[in-house]
Amino acid sequence: MAGLASSKISSDFHSLLYTSYTQNPSSRSKFRKSIYFPSALIDGQGATSYSVRSRQMNHVKCGMKAASSIVDPSSVSVVDELKSKEWEIGALKDELAATQGIRIRRQPPTDPPLHYVGPFEFRLQNEENTPRNILEEIVWNKHVEVTQMKEKVTIDSLKKALESAHPPRHFIGALKASYLRTGFPGLIAEVKKASPSRGVLREDFDPVEVAKAYEKGGAACLSVLTDAKYFQGCFENLEAIRNAGVQCPLLCKEFIVDAWQLYYARTKGADAVLLIAAVLPDLDIKYMLKICKMIGLTALVEVHDENEMDRMLAIDGIQLIGINNRNLETFKVDISNTKKLLEGERGEKIRQKDIIVVGESGLFTPADIAYVQEAGVKAILVGESIVKQKDPTQGIRQLFGKDISS
Ligand SMILES: O=P(O)(O)OC[C@@H](O)[C@@H](O)c1c[nH]c2ccccc12
């Protein structure tokens, strides 16, 4: 794979971290926190922009020392040094995220009630171990799920599987081609059975049938929900669609909290993944962008507000930004959010950087499409309005008010 050689350090470093993790179960709870570090090591930047600068610079120096000895991946001292720093770095985790305006806590402060404990609005604000909103609840559960999956499927086995994986399809290319062909924003059509906000959207749900109907209707790309607990999705759906001869590039719609998931998604047939800025601090975004590049995945970086957009515009290498019109903390949908985040200087910067913007969620009519297109999007991500139709091909026709299939 093209990027592999140039990313030797990051690759070795990554394996090293995973080796340390998998071979030493006692370090597991601490290991998760080390994810902040690799990005600082890989690109040597990023960590200086926080208010906790001086403490971090100490960590960065230690990290650099560790990185320099990565030449010998079997070096025990590197593993020890990393382990000894993990706790300290982890201690900064929420502090770091908070400096970027991130409200979502990646894990509960202590042991969580991961189950639903009543409507959010009736909970006390200071119930520390209770998720504050649905996004936080999803993320906490995802962490537990991924931790268990990582024990069964090692990163090394995923890397091996990638050696024989099919080359990824060009996600952004497909969106651009569709825009040029139809004059409408390229459609990423979502294969979604259910959602926490809308419940079951399609009772008789056959993912391959829906995917084929979308492709027939002129979708440029498909988005496949793989989260089981909240969206009734699964990776088998992604694999099945990939193996059914569907040509559209596939976005794995997951809540990514760990780089392991990127490798996993790629082995299951994903061409692209979603990175949610409300969940991932800048260092994680940078780190994961590098892994994506290395393994041939396109990253769709999702924002919902001005702060998240500004954070993402300050990061180099982002080619695709999704503006979610749905607030994942409250479920409120407002398509004027897309317009708001593309106005003025932000829109200017997006054009300068040649970033493709995807308008996401709450799009139902040709007027909605015209509205977000006017605001500047070149692509749209649509689920509910088309997946609910008996014939999703017709759903696309109704959405655009026109046949866009040829
Ligand atoms: O069904 P809708 O309103 O057309 O929305 C699709 C898509 O934007 C939405 O499913 C979505 C956007 N970002 C997400 C993040 C996770 C899960 C789901 C999503």
The ligand as an SDF file (V2000), in Angstrom:
LIG
                    3D

 19 20  0  0  0  0  0  0  0  0999 V2000
  -31.9640   10.0720    8.5660 O   0  0  0  0  0  0  0  0  0  0  0  0
  -31.5070   11.4400    8.2340 P   0  0  0  0  0  0  0  0  0  0  0  0
  -32.1640   12.5060    9.0530 O   0  0  0  0  0  0  0  0  0  0  0  0
  -31.6130   11.7290    6.7450 O   0  0  0  0  0  0  0  0  0  0  0  0
  -29.9430   11.5270    8.6170 O   0  0  0  0  0  0  0  0  0  0  0  0
  -28.9780   10.7530    7.9770 C   0  0  0  0  0  0  0  0  0  0  0  0
  -27.6280   10.9390    8.6650 C   0  0  0  0  0  0  0  0  0  0  0  0
  -27.2150   12.2420    8.4940 O   0  0  0  0  0  0  0  0  0  0  0  0
  -27.7110   10.5930   10.1540 C   0  0  0  0  0  0  0  0  0  0  0  0
  -28.0860    9.2630   10.2700 O   0  0  0  0  0  0  0  0  0  0  0  0
  -26.4030   10.8200   10.9100 C   0  0  0  0  0  0  0  0  0  0  0  0
  -25.5720   11.8670   10.7640 C   0  0  0  0  0  0  0  0  0  0  0  0
  -24.4910   11.7620   11.5930 N   0  0  0  0  0  0  0  0  0  0  0  0
  -24.6260   10.6250   12.2960 C   0  0  0  0  0  0  0  0  0  0  0  0
  -23.7820   10.0580   13.2600 C   0  0  0  0  0  0  0  0  0  0  0  0
  -24.1420    8.8530   13.7780 C   0  0  0  0  0  0  0  0  0  0  0  0
  -25.3270    8.2000   13.4150 C   0  0  0  0  0  0  0  0  0  0  0  0
  -26.1770    8.7680   12.4660 C   0  0  0  0  0  0  0  0  0  0  0  0
  -25.8300    9.9700   11.8990 C   0  0  0  0  0  0  0  0  0  0  0  0
  1  2  2  0
  2  3  1  0
  2  4  1  0
  2  5  1  0
  5  6  1  0
  6  7  1  0
  7  8  1  0
  7  9  1  0
  9 10  1  0
  9 11  1  0
 11 12  2  0
 11 19  1  0
 12 13  1  0
 13 14  1  0
 14 15  1  0
 14 19  2  0
 15 16  2  0
 16 17  1  0
 17 18  2  0
 18 19  1  0
M  END
$$$$
